[in-house]
């Protein structure tokens, strides 16, 4: 089943986790028509399956040989040479490989895995993070996930956001979880520490899209391409951090846009503590990451049909931060506003 981009704007198209790069040597015989041309241009035309940038790296590494000797791309072809290319794997070619890592598993059965992701762990391989991701760890922990798109991942958290995620161990379970997300029946509750004192409760119903000037960022947008984004929030407690007022806020998501809570709270004027992307730059040294945790997760079990819910304590660094602000960590049954 294809993934609905509404579930997570950062997910790319499905990747075949079982496919690996073909690193067999390639032998080429140049024809007289190549005489007088640059060698890299000639070879690029003969192996269009490789980008010129990758071919250039292979030239620089000595992996392109002409008549048995390493060649330079800018050299001139004579038209009667034998060229041997020794393809080298790029980082992204081996990104979907199993890697042993410690996973904080809250629940696991035949259908699903619920994980308490630590801050600093990237969920899915991508530019700059081709290894050491949660996906790599899942493939090692549960090899059968190689046959499930994205190793069963149906939603994800930002690198520096901690908390609960669910993974489908089978294609049927993953499909069911995706449908629950599409129907907006999955309960996702977060705690965030924000600068300032927002209203006791409220709802942000503001569509989101890519920032018009900074493509790395998301933003509230009136563009026809913006997608619906709805966040409900309640103020749980207030305190003081760095001699400034802060509030512990509980956020519940109806939609799952990239950076949704961070963008919506900033849009209200209450940026997350430690948020170096959307927050106040002169205040970001107060905390080393955005103060955000996916604390509670509720869903219908795809195998049994039972209502399930999991809650985890705040991550140690987050708990220390709110204690520093004079706020006591709420219990599992917190449901009200600040008294």
KOLBA-997570 format. One record per atom (N, C-alpha, C): residue in three letters; z, x, y. Coordinates in steps of 0.2 Angstrom, whole numbers, padded with zeros to 4 digits, always signed. Last residue first. Example, Ala and Ser with C-alpha at 12.3 -4.5 7.8 and 13.67 -1.06 7.14 Angstrom:
// KOLBA-997570
SER+0035+0064-0011/SER+0036+0068-0005/SER+0039+0064+0000/ALA+0039+0066-0028/ALA+0039+0062-0022/ALA+0039+0066-0016/
END
This chain:
// KOLBA-997570
UNK+0189-0017+0122/UNK+0195-0021+0125/UNK+0198-0018+0131/UNK+0172-0017+0120/UNK+0178-0013+0122/UNK+0183-0018+0125/UNK+0167-0029+0108/UNK+0166-0025+0114/UNK+0172-0021+0115/UNK+0166-0029+0090/UNK+0167-0032+0097/UNK+0166-0027+0102/UNK+0166-0024+0078/UNK+0161-0029+0079/UNK+0161-0032+0086/UNK+0170-0012+0065/UNK+0169-0014+0072/UNK+0164-0019+0073/UNK+0173-0009+0052/UNK+0172-0016+0053/UNK+0171-0017+0061/UNK+0175+0005+0051/UNK+0169+0002+0048/UNK+0168-0005+0050/UNK+0182+0010+0067/UNK+0182+0009+0060/UNK+0176+0006+0057/UNK+0178+0022+0080/UNK+0179+0015+0077/UNK+0179+0015+0070/UNK+0187+0036+0086/UNK+0181+0034+0081/UNK+0183+0027+0079/UNK+0192+0035+0102/UNK+0194+0035+0095/UNK+0188+0032+0091/UNK+0189+0045+0116/UNK+0187+0039+0112/UNK+0189+0040+0105/UNK+0189+0056+0124/UNK+0195+0052+0124/UNK+0194+0045+0121/UNK+0179+0065+0123/UNK+0179+0060+0128/UNK+0185+0056+0129/UNK+0183+0072+0112/UNK+0183+0076+0118/UNK+0183+0071+0124/UNK+0179+0062+0103/UNK+0187+0063+0104/UNK+0188+0067+0110/UNK+0166+0063+0104/UNK+0169+0057+0107/UNK+0177+0058+0107/UNK+0164+0076+0098/UNK+0162+0074+0105/UNK+0166+0068+0108/UNK+0169+0074+0085/UNK+0173+0079+0090/UNK+0171+0077+0097/UNK+0159+0066+0080/UNK+0166+0063+0080/UNK+0170+0068+0085/UNK+0148+0074+0081/UNK+0148+0068+0085/UNK+0155+0066+0086/UNK+0152+0084+0071/UNK+0151+0086+0078/UNK+0151+0080+0083/UNK+0153+0076+0060/UNK+0158+0079+0062/UNK+0158+0081+0069/UNK+0146+0059+0061/UNK+0145+0066+0059/UNK+0151+0070+0062/UNK+0155+0045+0057/UNK+0151+0049+0062/UNK+0151+0056+0059/UNK+0154+0038+0040/UNK+0158+0040+0046/UNK+0153+0044+0051/UNK+0143+0025+0035/UNK+0145+0032+0035/UNK+0149+0034+0041/UNK+0139+0011+0025/UNK+0141+0014+0031/UNK+0144+0021+0030/UNK+0127+0000+0018/UNK+0131+0006+0017/UNK+0133+0008+0024/UNK+0123-0014+0008/UNK+0125-0012+0014/UNK+0129-0005+0014/UNK+0113-0027+0000/UNK+0117-0020+0000/UNK+0118-0018+0007/UNK+0110-0041-0009/UNK+0111-0038-0002/UNK+0115-0032-0003/UNK+0099-0040-0023/UNK+0106-0041-0020/UNK+0106-0038-0013/UNK+0088-0038-0030/UNK+0088-0043-0025/UNK+0094-0045-0022/UNK+0086-0027-0039/UNK+0090-0033-0041/UNK+0090-0039-0036/UNK+0076-0019-0032/UNK+0076-0021-0040/UNK+0080-0027-0042/UNK+0077-0018-0019/UNK+0071-0020-0021/UNK+0071-0022-0029/UNK+0091-0026-0010/UNK+0089-0021-0016/UNK+0082-0023-0019/UNK+0089-0028+0006/UNK+0089-0032+0000/UNK+0087-0027-0005/UNK+0100-0019+0018/UNK+0094-0021+0015/UNK+0095-0025+0009/UNK+0108-0009+0030/UNK+0108-0015+0026/UNK+0101-0017+0024/UNK+0117+0004+0037/UNK+0110+0002+0034/UNK+0111-0004+0029/UNK+0125+0013+0050/UNK+0125+0007+0045/UNK+0118+0005+0043/UNK+0122+0024+0058/UNK+0129+0023+0055/UNK+0129+0018+0049/UNK+0113+0036+0064/UNK+0112+0029+0061/UNK+0118+0028+0056/UNK+0118+0042+0080/UNK+0119+0042+0072/UNK+0117+0035+0070/UNK+0117+0053+0094/UNK+0115+0047+0090/UNK+0115+0048+0083/UNK+0117+0063+0106/UNK+0122+0060+0102/UNK+0120+0053+0099/UNK+0105+0076+0104/UNK+0106+0069+0106/UNK+0112+0066+0102/UNK+0114+0092+0104/UNK+0109+0087+0102/UNK+0110+0080+0105/UNK+0124+0099+0110/UNK+0119+0103+0107/UNK+0113+0098+0104/UNK+0132+0094+0125/UNK+0131+0093+0118/UNK+0124+0096+0116/UNK+0131+0100+0138/UNK+0137+0097+0136/UNK+0137+0096+0128/UNK+0118+0104+0142/UNK+0122+0109+0139/UNK+0129+0106+0136/UNK+0113+0092+0149/UNK+0111+0093+0142/UNK+0116+0098+0138/UNK+0114+0091+0162/UNK+0120+0088+0158/UNK+0119+0090+0151/UNK+0103+0094+0168/UNK+0108+0098+0170/UNK+0115+0096+0166/UNK+0094+0084+0163/UNK+0093+0091+0161/UNK+0100+0095+0163/UNK+0097+0069+0157/UNK+0098+0073+0163/UNK+0099+0080+0161/UNK+0085+0064+0143/UNK+0092+0064+0147/UNK+0091+0068+0154/UNK+0074+0066+0136/UNK+0075+0060+0140/UNK+0081+0060+0144/UNK+0076+0078+0130/UNK+0070+0076+0131/UNK+0070+0070+0137/UNK+0089+0082+0127/UNK+0086+0086+0132/UNK+0079+0084+0133/UNK+0103+0073+0126/UNK+0096+0072+0125/UNK+0092+0076+0130/UNK+0117+0074+0128/UNK+0114+0079+0124/UNK+0106+0078+0123/UNK+0120+0056+0129/UNK+0123+0063+0130/UNK+0119+0068+0126/UNK+0106+0046+0134/UNK+0111+0048+0128/UNK+0113+0055+0130/UNK+0106+0037+0149/UNK+0103+0042+0144/UNK+0108+0044+0140/UNK+0105+0024+0156/UNK+0111+0027+0153/UNK+0108+0031+0147/UNK+0095+0016+0162/UNK+0099+0021+0167/UNK+0105+0024+0163/UNK+0087+0009+0154/UNK+0092+0006+0158/UNK+0096+0010+0162/UNK+0079+0020+0149/UNK+0076+0015+0154/UNK+0081+0011+0157/UNK+0088+0026+0141/UNK+0086+0029+0147/UNK+0083+0025+0152/UNK+0088+0016+0131/UNK+0094+0017+0135/UNK+0093+0021+0141/UNK+0075+0017+0127/UNK+0077+0011+0130/UNK+0084+0012+0134/UNK+0074+0030+0122/UNK+0069+0028+0128/UNK+0072+0022+0131/UNK+0083+0030+0112/UNK+0083+0035+0117/UNK+0079+0033+0123/UNK+0079+0020+0103/UNK+0085+0020+0107/UNK+0085+0024+0113/UNK+0065+0026+0100/UNK+0066+0019+0103/UNK+0073+0019+0107/UNK+0058+0036+0094/UNK+0063+0038+0100/UNK+0065+0031+0103/UNK+0046+0026+0088/UNK+0048+0033+0089/UNK+0052+0033+0095/UNK+0052+0010+0083/UNK+0047+0014+0087/UNK+0050+0021+0087/UNK+0055-0002+0075/UNK+0057+0005+0073/UNK+0052+0010+0077/UNK+0064-0017+0079/UNK+0058-0013+0078/UNK+0060-0006+0077/UNK+0077-0020+0080/UNK+0073-0025+0077/UNK+0066-0022+0075/UNK+0093-0011+0079/UNK+0085-0011+0080/UNK+0082-0017+0077/UNK+0107-0010+0088/UNK+0104-0013+0082/UNK+0097-0013+0084/UNK+0120+0001+0094/UNK+0113-0001+0095/UNK+0111-0004+0088/UNK+0135+0003+0102/UNK+0132+0002+0096/UNK+0125-0002+0097/UNK+0141+0017+0112/UNK+0137+0010+0112/UNK+0134+0009+0105/UNK+0153+0023+0122/UNK+0150+0023+0115/UNK+0147+0016+0114/UNK+0150+0031+0138/UNK+0151+0025+0134/UNK+0149+0026+0127/UNK+0157+0040+0151/UNK+0153+0040+0146/UNK+0155+0033+0142/UNK+0159+0047+0168/UNK+0160+0042+0163/UNK+0155+0042+0157/UNK+0164+0065+0169/UNK+0159+0059+0171/UNK+0160+0054+0166/UNK+0170+0076+0166/UNK+0172+0073+0172/UNK+0168+0067+0174/UNK+0166+0079+0154/UNK+0163+0083+0159/UNK+0165+0080+0166/UNK+0168+0062+0150/UNK+0166+0069+0147/UNK+0163+0073+0153/UNK+0178+0048+0146/UNK+0176+0053+0151/UNK+0174+0060+0148/UNK+0174+0032+0140/UNK+0179+0038+0141/UNK+0176+0042+0146/UNK+0174+0016+0131/UNK+0172+0021+0137/UNK+0177+0027+0137/UNK+0167+0007+0118/UNK+0172+0010+0121/UNK+0169+0014+0127/UNK+0156-0002+0115/UNK+0161-0001+0110/UNK+0168+0001+0114/UNK+0143-0012+0120/UNK+0147-0006+0122/UNK+0154-0007+0118/UNK+0129-0015+0111/UNK+0135-0018+0113/UNK+0139-0011+0115/UNK+0111-0020+0110/UNK+0117-0015+0111/UNK+0123-0019+0113/UNK+0095-0021+0103/UNK+0101-0025+0105/UNK+0107-0019+0105/UNK+0078-0018+0106/UNK+0085-0015+0104/UNK+0091-0019+0107/UNK+0062-0019+0102/UNK+0068-0023+0104/UNK+0074-0019+0101/UNK+0045-0017+0106/UNK+0051-0014+0105/UNK+0057-0017+0107/UNK+0027-0019+0103/UNK+0034-0022+0105/UNK+0040-0017+0102/UNK+0017-0006+0110/UNK+0019-0010+0105/UNK+0026-0013+0106/UNK+0003-0003+0121/UNK+0010-0003+0120/UNK+0012-0008+0114/UNK-0010-0006+0125/UNK-0009-0002+0119/UNK-0002-0002+0117/UNK-0009-0011+0137/UNK-0011-0016+0132/UNK-0010-0013+0125/UNK+0005-0005+0146/UNK-0001-0004+0143/UNK-0003-0009+0138/UNK+0018-0004+0150/UNK+0014-0011+0151/UNK+0007-0010+0149/UNK+0031+0004+0142/UNK+0025+0004+0145/UNK+0022-0003+0145/UNK+0043+0017+0140/UNK+0042+0009+0141/UNK+0036+0009+0145/UNK+0038+0031+0131/UNK+0040+0028+0137/UNK+0039+0020+0136/UNK+0039+0047+0123/UNK+0037+0040+0123/UNK+0040+0037+0129/UNK+0031+0064+0124/UNK+0037+0059+0125/UNK+0034+0052+0124/UNK+0020+0071+0122/UNK+0026+0073+0118/UNK+0031+0067+0118/UNK+0012+0069+0133/UNK+0011+0066+0127/UNK+0016+0067+0121/UNK+0015+0065+0148/UNK+0018+0069+0144/UNK+0017+0066+0137/UNK+0009+0054+0155/UNK+0008+0061+0158/UNK+0011+0066+0153/UNK+0012+0042+0149/UNK+0005+0043+0152/UNK+0004+0050+0154/UNK+0020+0042+0133/UNK+0021+0043+0140/UNK+0014+0045+0143/UNK+0015+0030+0121/UNK+0015+0037+0123/UNK+0016+0037+0131/UNK+0025+0015+0122/UNK+0019+0018+0120/UNK+0020+0026+0122/UNK+0034-0001+0120/UNK+0034+0006+0121/UNK+0027+0009+0119/UNK+0041-0016+0128/UNK+0036-0012+0124/UNK+0036-0005+0125/UNK+0057-0022+0128/UNK+0052-0018+0132/UNK+0047-0014+0128/UNK+0070-0028+0128/UNK+0064-0031+0125/UNK+0059-0028+0129/UNK+0086-0025+0125/UNK+0081-0022+0129/UNK+0075-0024+0125/UNK+0101-0034+0128/UNK+0095-0033+0123/UNK+0090-0030+0128/UNK+0119-0032+0128/UNK+0112-0034+0131/UNK+0107-0033+0126/UNK+0136-0030+0134/UNK+0131-0031+0128/UNK+0124-0033+0132/UNK+0143-0025+0144/UNK+0146-0025+0138/UNK+0141-0027+0132/UNK+0132-0013+0153/UNK+0135-0020+0152/UNK+0138-0020+0145/UNK+0136+0005+0153/UNK+0132-0001+0153/UNK+0135-0008+0153/UNK+0141+0018+0161/UNK+0145+0012+0159/UNK+0140+0006+0159/UNK+0137+0035+0158/UNK+0138+0029+0162/UNK+0141+0023+0158/UNK+0128+0042+0145/UNK+0131+0043+0151/UNK+0132+0037+0155/UNK+0132+0037+0128/UNK+0128+0038+0134/UNK+0132+0039+0140/UNK+0132+0039+0111/UNK+0136+0041+0117/UNK+0131+0042+0123/UNK+0128+0027+0098/UNK+0125+0032+0103/UNK+0131+0033+0109/UNK+0126+0022+0082/UNK+0130+0023+0087/UNK+0127+0029+0092/UNK+0115+0009+0074/UNK+0117+0016+0077/UNK+0122+0016+0082/UNK+0109+0000+0061/UNK+0114+0000+0066/UNK+0116+0008+0068/UNK+0098-0010+0054/UNK+0099-0003+0056/UNK+0103-0003+0062/UNK+0093-0020+0041/UNK+0098-0020+0047/UNK+0100-0012+0048/UNK+0078-0028+0038/UNK+0082-0022+0037/UNK+0087-0021+0043/UNK+0069-0037+0043/UNK+0076-0039+0039/UNK+0080-0034+0037/UNK+0057-0036+0048/UNK+0062-0035+0052/UNK+0069-0037+0049/UNK+0046-0036+0040/UNK+0049-0043+0042/UNK+0055-0042+0046/UNK+0044-0023+0039/UNK+0039-0027+0043/UNK+0041-0033+0045/UNK+0054-0020+0031/UNK+0054-0017+0038/UNK+0049-0021+0042/UNK+0050-0026+0019/UNK+0057-0028+0023/UNK+0057-0026+0030/UNK+0039-0019+0016/UNK+0038-0026+0018/UNK+0045-0029+0021/UNK+0045-0007+0013/UNK+0040-0007+0018/UNK+0040-0015+0021/UNK+0052-0011+0001/UNK+0056-0009+0007/UNK+0051-0009+0014/UNK+0041-0014-0007/UNK+0046-0019-0005/UNK+0050-0017+0001/UNK+0035-0001-0008/UNK+0032-0007-0006/UNK+0036-0012-0003/UNK+0046+0006-0015/UNK+0044+0008-0008/UNK+0040+0002-0005/UNK+0046-0001-0027/UNK+0052-0001-0023/UNK+0050+0001-0016/UNK+0033+0002-0032/UNK+0035-0005-0031/UNK+0041-0005-0026/UNK+0034+0016-0033/UNK+0029+0013-0028/UNK+0031+0006-0027/UNK+0051+0022-0033/UNK+0045+0020-0036/UNK+0040+0017-0031/UNK+0061+0025-0024/UNK+0059+0030-0030/UNK+0053+0028-0034/UNK+0062+0025-0007/UNK+0060+0021-0013/UNK+0058+0026-0018/UNK+0075+0028+0003/UNK+0069+0031+0000/UNK+0068+0027-0006/UNK+0084+0026+0019/UNK+0083+0024+0012/UNK+0076+0027+0010/UNK+0097+0035+0029/UNK+0090+0033+0027/UNK+0089+0031+0020/UNK+0110+0037+0041/UNK+0107+0034+0034/UNK+0100+0033+0034/UNK+0112+0053+0050/UNK+0113+0046+0048/UNK+0109+0044+0042/UNK+0107+0061+0066/UNK+0110+0061+0059/UNK+0111+0053+0057/UNK+0094+0068+0075/UNK+0098+0062+0074/UNK+0101+0062+0067/UNK+0086+0079+0076/UNK+0093+0080+0078/UNK+0097+0073+0078/UNK+0074+0074+0071/UNK+0077+0080+0068/UNK+0084+0080+0070/UNK+0074+0056+0069/UNK+0072+0062+0073/UNK+0076+0068+0070/UNK+0071+0048+0054/UNK+0075+0049+0060/UNK+0073+0055+0063/UNK+0060+0035+0046/UNK+0063+0042+0047/UNK+0067+0042+0053/UNK+0054+0026+0032/UNK+0056+0027+0039/UNK+0059+0033+0040/UNK+0050+0028+0019/UNK+0048+0022+0022/UNK+0050+0022+0030/UNK+0047+0040+0006/UNK+0050+0039+0013/UNK+0047+0033+0016/UNK+0041+0043-0006/UNK+0045+0037-0005/UNK+0048+0036+0001/UNK+0033+0054-0004/UNK+0039+0055-0008/UNK+0044+0049-0007/UNK+0021+0049+0002/UNK+0027+0052+0006/UNK+0033+0053+0003/UNK+0018+0038-0012/UNK+0016+0041-0005/UNK+0022+0043-0001/UNK+0023+0045-0027/UNK+0024+0040-0023/UNK+0022+0042-0016/UNK+0022+0055-0036/UNK+0017+0050-0037/UNK+0018+0044-0032/UNK+0033+0063-0033/UNK+0026+0066-0032/UNK+0021+0061-0032/UNK+0044+0058-0038/UNK+0042+0055-0031/UNK+0035+0058-0029/UNK+0048+0064-0049/UNK+0044+0058-0050/UNK+0041+0056-0043/UNK+0057+0074-0046/UNK+0050+0075-0046/UNK+0046+0069-0047/UNK+0070+0074-0036/UNK+0067+0068-0040/UNK+0060+0069-0041/UNK+0073+0086-0030/UNK+0078+0082-0033/UNK+0076+0076-0037/UNK+0061+0090-0025/UNK+0064+0094-0030/UNK+0070+0090-0033/UNK+0057+0079-0016/UNK+0052+0081-0022/UNK+0056+0086-0027/UNK+0067+0080-0007/UNK+0067+0074-0012/UNK+0062+0076-0018/UNK+0065+0092-0001/UNK+0071+0092-0005/UNK+0070+0086-0009/UNK+0053+0089+0006/UNK+0053+0094+0001/UNK+0059+0094-0004/UNK+0058+0079+0014/UNK+0053+0077+0009/UNK+0052+0083+0004/UNK+0066+0086+0023/UNK+0069+0081+0018/UNK+0064+0079+0013/UNK+0059+0103+0024/UNK+0060+0096+0026/UNK+0064+0092+0021/UNK+0055+0116+0021/UNK+0062+0115+0023/UNK+0064+0108+0025/UNK+0039+0117+0030/UNK+0044+0118+0024/UNK+0051+0116+0026/UNK+0033+0116+0042/UNK+0029+0114+0036/UNK+0033+0115+0030/UNK+0034+0113+0057/UNK+0040+0112+0051/UNK+0036+0110+0045/UNK+0024+0115+0065/UNK+0030+0119+0066/UNK+0035+0118+0061/UNK+0018+0100+0061/UNK+0016+0106+0065/UNK+0023+0109+0067/UNK+0026+0094+0047/UNK+0022+0093+0052/UNK+0021+0100+0056/UNK+0035+0085+0034/UNK+0032+0091+0036/UNK+0027+0089+0042/UNK+0049+0075+0038/UNK+0043+0075+0036/UNK+0039+0081+0038/UNK+0063+0077+0043/UNK+0061+0072+0038/UNK+0055+0073+0034/UNK+0073+0091+0047/UNK+0066+0087+0049/UNK+0065+0083+0042/UNK+0089+0092+0052/UNK+0084+0092+0046/UNK+0078+0088+0048/UNK+0097+0091+0062/UNK+0094+0097+0062/UNK+0089+0097+0056/UNK+0110+0081+0056/UNK+0106+0083+0061/UNK+0103+0090+0060/UNK+0108+0075+0039/UNK+0112+0079+0044/UNK+0107+0080+0050/UNK+0107+0059+0032/UNK+0104+0065+0034/UNK+0108+0068+0039/UNK+0112+0052+0018/UNK+0115+0053+0025/UNK+0112+0059+0027/UNK+0102+0041+0009/UNK+0104+0048+0011/UNK+0107+0048+0017/UNK+0099+0032-0006/UNK+0101+0032+0001/UNK+0104+0038+0003/UNK+0085+0028-0016/UNK+0090+0034-0014/UNK+0092+0032-0007/UNK+0080+0016-0029/UNK+0081+0019-0022/UNK+0086+0025-0021/UNK+0079+0013-0043/UNK+0074+0011-0038/UNK+0075+0014-0031/UNK+0089+0018-0050/UNK+0083+0019-0053/UNK+0077+0017-0048/UNK+0100+0025-0038/UNK+0099+0021-0044/UNK+0092+0022-0046/UNK+0112+0031-0026/UNK+0106+0032-0030/UNK+0106+0028-0036/UNK+0120+0034-0011/UNK+0119+0030-0016/UNK+0112+0032-0020/UNK+0121+0046-0003/UNK+0127+0040-0003/UNK+0126+0036-0009/UNK+0119+0062-0004/UNK+0116+0056-0007/UNK+0122+0051-0007/UNK+0114+0075+0005/UNK+0120+0071+0005/UNK+0118+0064+0003/UNK+0107+0088-0004/UNK+0106+0082-0001/UNK+0113+0078-0001/UNK+0103+0105-0003/UNK+0108+0101-0004/UNK+0107+0094+0000/UNK+0087+0110-0011/UNK+0092+0109-0005/UNK+0097+0104-0006/UNK+0072+0117-0017/UNK+0079+0115-0018/UNK+0083+0115-0012/UNK+0057+0109-0014/UNK+0062+0114-0012/UNK+0069+0112-0014/UNK+0040+0105-0019/UNK+0048+0104-0020/UNK+0052+0110-0018/UNK+0028+0104-0006/UNK+0030+0107-0012/UNK+0038+0106-0013/UNK+0019+0101+0005/UNK+0022+0096+0001/UNK+0024+0099-0006/UNK+0014+0112+0011/UNK+0019+0109+0014/UNK+0023+0104+0009/UNK+0004+0121+0008/UNK+0009+0120+0003/UNK+0015+0117+0006/UNK-0005+0119+0019/UNK-0007+0118+0012/UNK-0002+0117+0007/UNK+0002+0123+0030/UNK+0001+0116+0029/UNK-0001+0114+0022/UNK+0000+0137+0030/UNK+0007+0134+0029/UNK+0007+0126+0027/UNK-0014+0141+0020/UNK-0011+0140+0027/UNK-0004+0136+0026/UNK-0019+0152+0008/UNK-0016+0146+0010/UNK-0013+0146+0017/UNK-0035+0160+0010/UNK-0027+0161+0010/UNK-0024+0154+0012/UNK-0049+0166+0001/UNK-0046+0161+0005/UNK-0038+0161+0004/UNK-0059+0179+0002/UNK-0053+0177-0002/UNK-0048+0172+0002/UNK-0076+0180+0002/UNK-0070+0177+0006/UNK-0065+0176+0001/UNK-0088+0192+0002/UNK-0083+0189-0003/UNK-0078+0187+0002/UNK-0106+0194+0004/UNK-0099+0193+0007/UNK-0094+0189+0002/UNK-0119+0205+0003/UNK-0114+0201-0001/UNK-0108+0200+0002/UNK-0133+0206+0014/UNK-0126+0208+0012/UNK-0123+0203+0007/UNK-0145+0205+0021/UNK-0145+0206+0014/UNK-0138+0208+0011/UNK-0143+0203+0035/UNK-0147+0198+0031/UNK-0148+0200+0024/UNK-0135+0209+0044/UNK-0142+0212+0043/UNK-0146+0208+0039/UNK-0124+0204+0057/UNK-0127+0203+0050/UNK-0134+0206+0050/UNK-0112+0213+0067/UNK-0119+0210+0066/UNK-0121+0209+0059/UNK-0095+0208+0070/UNK-0100+0212+0068/UNK-0107+0209+0067/UNK-0085+0199+0073/UNK-0090+0201+0078/UNK-0096+0205+0076/UNK-0077+0199+0062/UNK-0081+0194+0063/UNK-0087+0195+0068/UNK-0077+0213+0051/UNK-0075+0210+0058/UNK-0080+0205+0059/UNK-0072+0216+0034/UNK-0077+0215+0039/UNK-0074+0212+0046/UNK-0068+0227+0021/UNK-0066+0222+0026/UNK-0071+0222+0032/UNK-0081+0230+0008/UNK-0076+0232+0013/UNK-0074+0227+0018/UNK-0090+0224-0001/UNK-0084+0227-0004/UNK-0079+0230+0002/UNK-0100+0218+0006/UNK-0102+0224+0002/UNK-0095+0228+0000/UNK-0087+0213+0016/UNK-0095+0213+0016/UNK-0096+0220+0012/UNK-0074+0201+0016/UNK-0077+0208+0014/UNK-0084+0208+0013/UNK-0060+0195+0022/UNK-0067+0194+0022/UNK-0071+0200+0021/UNK-0047+0198+0024/UNK-0049+0194+0018/UNK-0056+0192+0017/UNK-0041+0204+0034/UNK-0045+0208+0029/UNK-0047+0205+0023/UNK-0036+0197+0044/UNK-0031+0199+0039/UNK-0035+0203+0033/UNK-0046+0194+0052/UNK-0041+0198+0055/UNK-0037+0201+0049/UNK-0053+0185+0044/UNK-0056+0191+0046/UNK-0051+0196+0048/UNK-0043+0175+0043/UNK-0045+0179+0037/UNK-0049+0185+0038/UNK-0044+0170+0056/UNK-0037+0173+0053/UNK-0039+0177+0047/UNK-0057+0165+0056/UNK-0055+0171+0061/UNK-0048+0174+0058/UNK-0056+0154+0048/UNK-0060+0160+0046/UNK-0058+0166+0050/UNK-0048+0146+0056/UNK-0045+0149+0049/UNK-0049+0155+0047/UNK-0056+0144+0066/UNK-0050+0147+0068/UNK-0047+0150+0061/UNK-0067+0137+0060/UNK-0068+0144+0063/UNK-0061+0147+0064/UNK-0062+0129+0045/UNK-0062+0129+0052/UNK-0064+0136+0054/UNK-0071+0126+0030/UNK-0066+0129+0033/UNK-0067+0129+0041/UNK-0082+0119+0026/UNK-0076+0116+0024/UNK-0070+0120+0027/UNK-0094+0127+0029/UNK-0091+0122+0034/UNK-0085+0119+0032/UNK-0099+0140+0025/UNK-0093+0137+0022/UNK-0090+0132+0028/UNK-0110+0143+0033/UNK-0111+0143+0026/UNK-0105+0140+0022/UNK-0106+0144+0046/UNK-0112+0139+0044/UNK-0112+0138+0037/UNK-0097+0155+0045/UNK-0095+0148+0047/UNK-0100+0143+0045/UNK-0106+0165+0043/UNK-0102+0163+0038/UNK-0099+0156+0039/UNK-0113+0166+0056/UNK-0116+0165+0050/UNK-0112+0162+0044/UNK-0102+0169+0064/UNK-0106+0163+0065/UNK-0110+0161+0059/UNK-0097+0181+0059/UNK-0093+0175+0059/UNK-0097+0169+0060/UNK-0108+0190+0062/UNK-0106+0188+0055/UNK-0102+0182+0055/UNK-0121+0186+0074/UNK-0114+0187+0073/UNK-0112+0185+0066/UNK-0138+0190+0069/UNK-0133+0186+0071/UNK-0126+0188+0070/UNK-0147+0199+0063/UNK-0146+0200+0071/UNK-0141+0195+0073/UNK-0151+0190+0049/UNK-0152+0196+0053/UNK-0151+0195+0060/UNK-0152+0178+0043/UNK-0145+0179+0046/UNK-0146+0186+0050/UNK-0164+0177+0036/UNK-0163+0173+0042/UNK-0157+0175+0046/UNK-0162+0184+0024/UNK-0165+0188+0030/UNK-0164+0184+0036/UNK-0145+0178+0019/UNK-0152+0179+0018/UNK-0155+0182+0024/UNK-0131+0184+0010/UNK-0134+0182+0016/UNK-0142+0183+0015/UNK-0121+0176-0002/UNK-0127+0181-0001/UNK-0131+0179+0005/UNK-0104+0175-0006/UNK-0110+0172-0002/UNK-0115+0178-0002/UNK-0091+0169-0015/UNK-0096+0174-0014/UNK-0102+0171-0011/UNK-0074+0166-0014/UNK-0080+0163-0013/UNK-0085+0169-0011/UNK-0059+0165-0025/UNK-0064+0169-0020/UNK-0071+0165-0020/UNK-0049+0150-0024/UNK-0053+0155-0028/UNK-0058+0158-0023/UNK-0040+0141-0019/UNK-0039+0148-0017/UNK-0044+0153-0021/UNK-0038+0126-0015/UNK-0042+0130-0019/UNK-0043+0137-0016/UNK-0022+0118-0012/UNK-0028+0121-0010/UNK-0032+0125-0015/UNK-0018+0103-0021/UNK-0017+0109-0019/UNK-0023+0113-0016/UNK-0012+0086-0023/UNK-0018+0091-0021/UNK-0015+0097-0019/UNK-0001+0078-0023/UNK-0003+0082-0029/UNK-0008+0087-0028/UNK+0000+0071-0012/UNK+0005+0076-0013/UNK+0003+0080-0019/UNK-0011+0066-0001/UNK-0010+0067-0008/UNK-0006+0073-0010/UNK-0004+0057+0012/UNK-0006+0063+0010/UNK-0006+0063+0002/UNK-0009+0044+0025/UNK-0006+0046+0018/UNK-0009+0053+0016/UNK-0008+0048+0042/UNK-0011+0045+0036/UNK-0008+0048+0030/UNK+0008+0050+0050/UNK+0001+0051+0049/UNK-0002+0048+0043/UNK+0021+0044+0059/UNK+0019+0045+0053/UNK+0011+0045+0053/UNK+0025+0040+0072/UNK+0024+0047+0071/UNK+0021+0048+0064/UNK+0028+0027+0072/UNK+0022+0029+0076/UNK+0021+0036+0074/UNK+0033+0017+0060/UNK+0035+0023+0063/UNK+0029+0026+0066/UNK+0029+0003+0059/UNK+0035+0006+0056/UNK+0038+0012+0059/UNK+0017+0002+0064/UNK+0022-0001+0068/UNK+0029+0001+0065/UNK+0008+0006+0054/UNK+0010+0011+0060/UNK+0016+0008+0064/UNK+0011+0002+0038/UNK+0010-0001+0044/UNK+0012+0004+0050/UNK+0004+0011+0025/UNK+0009+0011+0029/UNK+0007+0007+0036/UNK-0005+0004+0011/UNK-0005+0008+0017/UNK+0001+0006+0021/UNK+0000+0004-0006/UNK+0000+0000+0000/UNK+0000+0004+0006/
END
